[in-house]
Amino acid sequence: DVAAAMAAATYDENTIIVKSPMVGTFYRSSSPDSPPYAKEGDQIEKGQVVCIVEAMKLMNEIKAEVRGKVVEICVDNAEPVEFGQVLFRVVP
């Protein structure tokens, strides 16, 4: 998809990428009726839970390793993710 590639190219080297540490299913919140842990435009803190990746029935909280602003969420809710797949882009 050319538009997606162009959008990705607009981020500079200062953008921090949050990747999935495992294969599993990506969830933006702890339950379907809970608000998402992080939304585009949110300021996040180091150590803050930003999403959950479910692997083999275990809910693994993924925490931010940096403080910054979420500029893009790269995965849809309840979508399968691969190890190393980009989940978020954050500007410190």
N, C-alpha and C positions, 0 to 999 in steps of 0.2 A: 504494500500500500504506500504509494508515493507521498500522500499527505501526512501519514504517520511518520514516515522517514524524515520529511522536512521539519515537522514539529519537533522531533527528537533532536535534530541537528541544531535547533535554535538554542538549546541549553548549552551553557559554556562549561568549562572545566571546573568551575566552582560548585557545580551541582553535585550533591552527594547522592549516590544510588543506594537504596535499601533493597537488598536481595533476599530471596527466600533461602533459609538455611537447610531446607529439606524438601522432599517431594510430598505433596499433600493437597489439601483443599483450602483455599484462601477465604477467610471471613473478615469482614470489616468491623463486626461487632460481636459481642458475646452471645447474643440471641437475636432472632429475627425482629423482635419488637424493641430491642435496645438501640440507642443511638450509636453511630459509628465511632470507633476510637479516634480516628483522625479523618478530616475532610480536606479537600484542596483549599488552600489559603490559611489553614490552621497553623498556629505556632506550636511546635512540639518541643518537649524538653528531653534531654538525654535520660534514658532509663524509662521513658514513658511507653506504655503498651500502645502500639500503632495498629496491630491486627492480630489475628490468630491464624495459624496454619494447622489444620487437623491432619494428623498422620496416624494411621492404625488406631483410630478411636481415641487418640490422645489429643487434647487441645493445647497446642504450644503457643504461648504468648510471645509475639515478636516485639522486642523493645527497640526504641530508637537509640542509635549509638552516638547521635549528634543532636545538638539543639539547632532548630531552624524552622523554616516555613515550608510546608508541603506544597509543592507546585504541580505535582501530577501523581495520580494514583493510576498505576499501569495495568491493574488487573480488576476484573469485575468480581463482585461478591459471589461466593460459592463456586468459583472457577478453579479447576485443577491447576496447580503450579508445579514447576520442575525445580530441582536444586539449582540455585544460582540465578533463577529468573528474577528480573527487575520487578519489584512491587511498588516502590515509591521513588519519586525524585524530590530531594529536599535541598533548599538553598540555605546554607548556614548563616 
